[in-house]
Amino acid sequence: MDTEDEEIITRDAHGNILANGDSVTIIKDLKVKGTSTTLKQGTKIKNIRLTDDEELIECNADGMKGLVLRTEFLKKSQ
């Protein structure tokens, strides 16, 4: 079985499948390493990008570019 043929499925904290371009909401206050900024619960993040790791996504939020967030702290927005 080739591992290259397997597609990575990224899921949010509630088990919903995430795709590139989706919007997500933060479900817990998160401190951003390297800054004094905290992303507050309920913050909506648009246009996420999936990574090679099923537990991580890339995004831009509150003027910060290149954030990498763990999917366990996110829920898919409608």
Rosetta constraint file for C-alpha pairs under 8 A:
AtomPair CA 2 CA 6 HARMONIC 7.30 0.50
AtomPair CA 8 CA 52 HARMONIC 7.41 0.50
AtomPair CA 8 CA 53 HARMONIC 7.78 0.50
AtomPair CA 8 CA 54 HARMONIC 6.21 0.50
AtomPair CA 9 CA 17 HARMONIC 6.88 0.50
AtomPair CA 9 CA 18 HARMONIC 7.69 0.50
AtomPair CA 9 CA 54 HARMONIC 6.26 0.50
AtomPair CA 10 CA 17 HARMONIC 5.82 0.50
AtomPair CA 10 CA 18 HARMONIC 5.52 0.50
AtomPair CA 10 CA 19 HARMONIC 7.48 0.50
AtomPair CA 10 CA 50 HARMONIC 7.59 0.50
AtomPair CA 10 CA 54 HARMONIC 4.69 0.50
AtomPair CA 10 CA 55 HARMONIC 6.64 0.50
AtomPair CA 10 CA 71 HARMONIC 7.88 0.50
AtomPair CA 11 CA 15 HARMONIC 5.17 0.50
AtomPair CA 11 CA 16 HARMONIC 5.24 0.50
AtomPair CA 11 CA 17 HARMONIC 4.46 0.50
AtomPair CA 11 CA 18 HARMONIC 5.52 0.50
AtomPair CA 11 CA 54 HARMONIC 7.40 0.50
AtomPair CA 11 CA 55 HARMONIC 7.68 0.50
AtomPair CA 11 CA 71 HARMONIC 6.82 0.50
AtomPair CA 12 CA 16 HARMONIC 5.45 0.50
AtomPair CA 12 CA 17 HARMONIC 6.60 0.50
AtomPair CA 12 CA 18 HARMONIC 6.71 0.50
AtomPair CA 12 CA 71 HARMONIC 5.07 0.50
AtomPair CA 12 CA 72 HARMONIC 6.00 0.50
AtomPair CA 12 CA 73 HARMONIC 7.61 0.50
AtomPair CA 12 CA 74 HARMONIC 5.62 0.50
AtomPair CA 12 CA 75 HARMONIC 5.26 0.50
AtomPair CA 12 CA 76 HARMONIC 6.52 0.50
AtomPair CA 13 CA 71 HARMONIC 6.22 0.50
AtomPair CA 13 CA 72 HARMONIC 4.52 0.50
AtomPair CA 13 CA 73 HARMONIC 6.24 0.50
AtomPair CA 13 CA 74 HARMONIC 5.80 0.50
AtomPair CA 13 CA 75 HARMONIC 5.79 0.50
AtomPair CA 14 CA 75 HARMONIC 6.49 0.50
AtomPair CA 16 CA 75 HARMONIC 7.71 0.50
AtomPair CA 16 CA 76 HARMONIC 6.78 0.50
AtomPair CA 18 CA 22 HARMONIC 6.62 0.50
AtomPair CA 18 CA 76 HARMONIC 7.06 0.50
AtomPair CA 19 CA 48 HARMONIC 7.83 0.50
AtomPair CA 19 CA 49 HARMONIC 7.58 0.50
AtomPair CA 19 CA 50 HARMONIC 6.84 0.50
AtomPair CA 20 CA 47 HARMONIC 6.89 0.50
AtomPair CA 20 CA 48 HARMONIC 5.69 0.50
AtomPair CA 20 CA 49 HARMONIC 4.84 0.50
AtomPair CA 20 CA 50 HARMONIC 5.74 0.50
AtomPair CA 21 CA 46 HARMONIC 7.04 0.50
AtomPair CA 21 CA 47 HARMONIC 3.94 0.50
AtomPair CA 21 CA 48 HARMONIC 5.03 0.50
AtomPair CA 21 CA 49 HARMONIC 6.35 0.50
AtomPair CA 22 CA 46 HARMONIC 6.39 0.50
AtomPair CA 22 CA 47 HARMONIC 5.32 0.50
AtomPair CA 22 CA 48 HARMONIC 5.67 0.50
AtomPair CA 22 CA 76 HARMONIC 7.40 0.50
AtomPair CA 22 CA 77 HARMONIC 7.70 0.50
AtomPair CA 23 CA 44 HARMONIC 6.95 0.50
AtomPair CA 23 CA 45 HARMONIC 5.55 0.50
AtomPair CA 23 CA 46 HARMONIC 4.23 0.50
AtomPair CA 23 CA 47 HARMONIC 5.72 0.50
AtomPair CA 23 CA 48 HARMONIC 6.47 0.50
AtomPair CA 23 CA 76 HARMONIC 6.21 0.50
AtomPair CA 23 CA 77 HARMONIC 5.37 0.50
AtomPair CA 23 CA 78 HARMONIC 7.40 0.50
AtomPair CA 24 CA 44 HARMONIC 5.77 0.50
AtomPair CA 24 CA 45 HARMONIC 5.30 0.50
AtomPair CA 24 CA 46 HARMONIC 6.51 0.50
AtomPair CA 24 CA 48 HARMONIC 7.75 0.50
AtomPair CA 24 CA 74 HARMONIC 6.10 0.50
AtomPair CA 24 CA 75 HARMONIC 5.44 0.50
AtomPair CA 24 CA 76 HARMONIC 4.42 0.50
AtomPair CA 24 CA 77 HARMONIC 4.87 0.50
AtomPair CA 25 CA 41 HARMONIC 7.73 0.50
AtomPair CA 25 CA 42 HARMONIC 5.63 0.50
AtomPair CA 25 CA 43 HARMONIC 5.55 0.50
AtomPair CA 25 CA 44 HARMONIC 4.42 0.50
AtomPair CA 25 CA 45 HARMONIC 6.12 0.50
AtomPair CA 25 CA 74 HARMONIC 5.57 0.50
AtomPair CA 25 CA 75 HARMONIC 5.33 0.50
AtomPair CA 25 CA 76 HARMONIC 6.35 0.50
AtomPair CA 25 CA 77 HARMONIC 6.11 0.50
AtomPair CA 26 CA 39 HARMONIC 7.86 0.50
AtomPair CA 26 CA 40 HARMONIC 7.23 0.50
AtomPair CA 26 CA 41 HARMONIC 5.21 0.50
AtomPair CA 26 CA 42 HARMONIC 5.27 0.50
AtomPair CA 26 CA 43 HARMONIC 5.48 0.50
AtomPair CA 26 CA 44 HARMONIC 6.61 0.50
AtomPair CA 26 CA 45 HARMONIC 7.86 0.50
AtomPair CA 26 CA 73 HARMONIC 5.88 0.50
AtomPair CA 26 CA 74 HARMONIC 4.73 0.50
AtomPair CA 26 CA 75 HARMONIC 6.58 0.50
AtomPair CA 27 CA 41 HARMONIC 5.09 0.50
AtomPair CA 27 CA 42 HARMONIC 6.08 0.50
AtomPair CA 27 CA 73 HARMONIC 5.49 0.50
AtomPair CA 27 CA 74 HARMONIC 5.65 0.50
AtomPair CA 27 CA 75 HARMONIC 6.81 0.50
AtomPair CA 28 CA 40 HARMONIC 6.90 0.50
AtomPair CA 28 CA 41 HARMONIC 4.70 0.50
AtomPair CA 28 CA 42 HARMONIC 7.74 0.50
AtomPair CA 28 CA 73 HARMONIC 6.12 0.50
AtomPair CA 29 CA 38 HARMONIC 6.65 0.50
AtomPair CA 29 CA 39 HARMONIC 5.65 0.50
AtomPair CA 29 CA 40 HARMONIC 4.51 0.50
AtomPair CA 29 CA 41 HARMONIC 4.79 0.50
AtomPair CA 30 CA 38 HARMONIC 5.49 0.50
AtomPair CA 30 CA 39 HARMONIC 5.07 0.50
AtomPair CA 30 CA 40 HARMONIC 6.55 0.50
AtomPair CA 30 CA 41 HARMONIC 7.77 0.50
AtomPair CA 31 CA 36 HARMONIC 7.52 0.50
AtomPair CA 31 CA 37 HARMONIC 6.23 0.50
AtomPair CA 31 CA 38 HARMONIC 4.36 0.50
AtomPair CA 31 CA 39 HARMONIC 6.30 0.50
AtomPair CA 32 CA 36 HARMONIC 7.02 0.50
AtomPair CA 32 CA 37 HARMONIC 5.75 0.50
AtomPair CA 32 CA 38 HARMONIC 5.86 0.50
AtomPair CA 32 CA 39 HARMONIC 7.20 0.50
AtomPair CA 39 CA 43 HARMONIC 6.92 0.50
AtomPair CA 44 CA 77 HARMONIC 7.83 0.50
AtomPair CA 45 CA 59 HARMONIC 7.35 0.50
AtomPair CA 45 CA 60 HARMONIC 7.33 0.50
AtomPair CA 45 CA 61 HARMONIC 6.16 0.50
AtomPair CA 46 CA 59 HARMONIC 7.72 0.50
AtomPair CA 46 CA 60 HARMONIC 7.96 0.50
AtomPair CA 47 CA 59 HARMONIC 7.02 0.50
AtomPair CA 48 CA 57 HARMONIC 6.64 0.50
AtomPair CA 48 CA 58 HARMONIC 5.96 0.50
AtomPair CA 48 CA 59 HARMONIC 4.98 0.50
AtomPair CA 48 CA 60 HARMONIC 7.82 0.50
AtomPair CA 49 CA 57 HARMONIC 5.77 0.50
AtomPair CA 49 CA 58 HARMONIC 5.05 0.50
AtomPair CA 49 CA 59 HARMONIC 6.23 0.50
AtomPair CA 50 CA 54 HARMONIC 7.80 0.50
AtomPair CA 50 CA 56 HARMONIC 7.14 0.50
AtomPair CA 50 CA 57 HARMONIC 4.87 0.50
AtomPair CA 50 CA 58 HARMONIC 6.32 0.50
AtomPair CA 51 CA 56 HARMONIC 6.23 0.50
AtomPair CA 51 CA 57 HARMONIC 5.64 0.50
AtomPair CA 51 CA 58 HARMONIC 6.90 0.50
AtomPair CA 53 CA 57 HARMONIC 7.97 0.50
AtomPair CA 55 CA 70 HARMONIC 5.58 0.50
AtomPair CA 55 CA 71 HARMONIC 5.31 0.50
AtomPair CA 55 CA 72 HARMONIC 7.33 0.50
AtomPair CA 56 CA 68 HARMONIC 6.44 0.50
AtomPair CA 56 CA 69 HARMONIC 5.60 0.50
AtomPair CA 56 CA 70 HARMONIC 4.64 0.50
AtomPair CA 56 CA 71 HARMONIC 5.72 0.50
AtomPair CA 57 CA 68 HARMONIC 5.58 0.50
AtomPair CA 57 CA 69 HARMONIC 5.46 0.50
AtomPair CA 57 CA 70 HARMONIC 6.53 0.50
AtomPair CA 57 CA 71 HARMONIC 6.82 0.50
AtomPair CA 58 CA 66 HARMONIC 6.31 0.50
AtomPair CA 58 CA 67 HARMONIC 5.59 0.50
AtomPair CA 58 CA 68 HARMONIC 4.51 0.50
AtomPair CA 58 CA 69 HARMONIC 6.42 0.50
AtomPair CA 59 CA 65 HARMONIC 6.96 0.50
AtomPair CA 59 CA 66 HARMONIC 5.87 0.50
AtomPair CA 59 CA 67 HARMONIC 5.26 0.50
AtomPair CA 59 CA 68 HARMONIC 6.42 0.50
AtomPair CA 59 CA 69 HARMONIC 7.69 0.50
AtomPair CA 60 CA 64 HARMONIC 5.64 0.50
AtomPair CA 60 CA 65 HARMONIC 4.57 0.50
AtomPair CA 60 CA 66 HARMONIC 5.80 0.50
AtomPair CA 60 CA 67 HARMONIC 5.86 0.50
AtomPair CA 61 CA 65 HARMONIC 6.76 0.50
AtomPair CA 61 CA 67 HARMONIC 7.43 0.50
AtomPair CA 69 CA 73 HARMONIC 7.76 0.50
AtomPair CA 70 CA 74 HARMONIC 7.42 0.50
AtomPair CA 71 CA 75 HARMONIC 7.80 0.50
